[in-house]
Amino acid sequence: MNRDIASIRRDYQLASLDEASSAVHPMDQFEHWWEEAIASNIDEVNAFVLSTIKEDGAPASRVVLLKNYTPEGFIFFTNYESDKANEITANPAVAINFFWKELERQVRITGTVKKVNKEESEQYFHSRPIGSQVGAWSSPQSKVIPNREYLEQIVQANMEKYKEGIIPLPPHWGGYIVHPTSIEFWQGRSSRLHDRLKYSLQENHSWTKVRLAP
Ligand SMILES: Cc1cc2nc3c(=O)[nH]c(=O)nc-3n(C[C@H](O)[C@H](O)[C@H](O)COP(=O)(O)O)c2cc1C
């Protein structure tokens, strides 16, 4: 077996990032990079890693999908009884990470999470395909289940139950918004001398911007 993992490397040469051309507000900079990411047709561009802290202090990470962003933060949807939700309830501090490899970019965000209001969850829930709506009713996310058939039987029963009319928003499902307290924009550069600009939220609600060594 050829397993020469150590020799896998890529030299980043696509772009640069500097203090003068980057935005004053990090959400404007995010918007700028987001639009470039969309224009670049990045696969699963809205997928990001969400890290939470468990009650014993250990970290936990998983991928979720960005469903909106506003000047206030980054919105995703999930099961409010899942492990991640329980971790957020106990400790709302999170880190999120976007990696857009086609643009040789990473965005690292820390912040605190809150539930979005029910109207926003309802609006998004009803925009989802029917199968996903039934799935949200059917999956006890993060819980141990006996086998695949168990899940499929619940799905079948819910398909029958909700075959007519509007499927209501499950009480255990909805959105969260991550309010950022720091956002780092990382642009890969040649010879590992990458550009890193980190914005930090100040007590007076303004943002500072510093360059970090790669
Ligand atoms: C590409 C991708 C997108 C995902 N999007 C979501 C999502 O938007 N919401 C969600 O609850 N889980 C999503 N998942 C599943 C999560 O990674 C995770 O398995 C699930 O939320 C349970 O996590 P938890 O047990 O830590 O709560 C996604 C997984 C992948 C690989």
The ligand as a MOL file (V3000), in Angstrom:
LIG
                    3D

  0  0  0     0  0            999 V3000
M  V30 BEGIN CTAB
M  V30 COUNTS 31 33 0 0 0
M  V30 BEGIN ATOM
M  V30 1 C -22.4980 18.3710 4.8810 0
M  V30 2 C -23.2700 18.1610 6.1640 0
M  V30 3 C -24.2840 19.0370 6.4990 0
M  V30 4 C -24.9970 18.8800 7.6860 0
M  V30 5 N -25.9260 19.8050 8.0270 0
M  V30 6 C -26.5710 19.7020 9.2100 0
M  V30 7 C -27.4630 20.7320 9.6330 0
M  V30 8 O -27.6340 21.7760 8.9700 0
M  V30 9 N -28.1030 20.5560 10.8180 0
M  V30 10 C -27.9140 19.4460 11.6020 0
M  V30 11 O -28.5530 19.3410 12.6460 0
M  V30 12 N -27.0590 18.4860 11.2450 0
M  V30 13 C -26.3800 18.5790 10.0660 0
M  V30 14 N -25.4710 17.6100 9.6960 0
M  V30 15 C -25.2730 16.4560 10.6090 0
M  V30 16 C -24.3310 16.8750 11.7470 0
M  V30 17 O -22.9900 16.8710 11.2950 0
M  V30 18 C -24.4540 15.9480 12.9700 0
M  V30 19 O -24.2610 14.6040 12.5860 0
M  V30 20 C -25.8290 16.0650 13.6530 0
M  V30 21 O -26.2750 17.4020 13.7010 0
M  V30 22 C -25.7750 15.5060 15.0620 0
M  V30 23 O -24.8170 16.2250 15.8180 0
M  V30 24 P -24.8350 16.2250 17.4210 0
M  V30 25 O -25.1150 14.8000 17.8190 0
M  V30 26 O -23.4800 16.6840 17.8280 0
M  V30 27 O -25.9200 17.1520 17.8660 0
M  V30 28 C -24.7230 17.7740 8.5290 0
M  V30 29 C -23.6820 16.8910 8.1890 0
M  V30 30 C -22.9660 17.1000 7.0450 0
M  V30 31 C -21.8210 16.1690 6.7240 0
M  V30 END ATOM
M  V30 BEGIN BOND
M  V30 1 1 1 2
M  V30 2 1 2 3
M  V30 3 2 2 30
M  V30 4 2 3 4
M  V30 5 1 4 5
M  V30 6 1 4 28
M  V30 7 2 5 6
M  V30 8 1 6 7
M  V30 9 1 6 13
M  V30 10 2 7 8
M  V30 11 1 7 9
M  V30 12 1 9 10
M  V30 13 2 10 11
M  V30 14 1 10 12
M  V30 15 2 12 13
M  V30 16 1 13 14
M  V30 17 1 14 15
M  V30 18 1 14 28
M  V30 19 1 15 16
M  V30 20 1 16 17
M  V30 21 1 16 18
M  V30 22 1 18 19
M  V30 23 1 18 20
M  V30 24 1 20 21
M  V30 25 1 20 22
M  V30 26 1 22 23
M  V30 27 1 23 24
M  V30 28 2 24 25
M  V30 29 1 24 26
M  V30 30 1 24 27
M  V30 31 2 28 29
M  V30 32 1 29 30
M  V30 33 1 30 31
M  V30 END BOND
M  V30 END CTAB
M  END
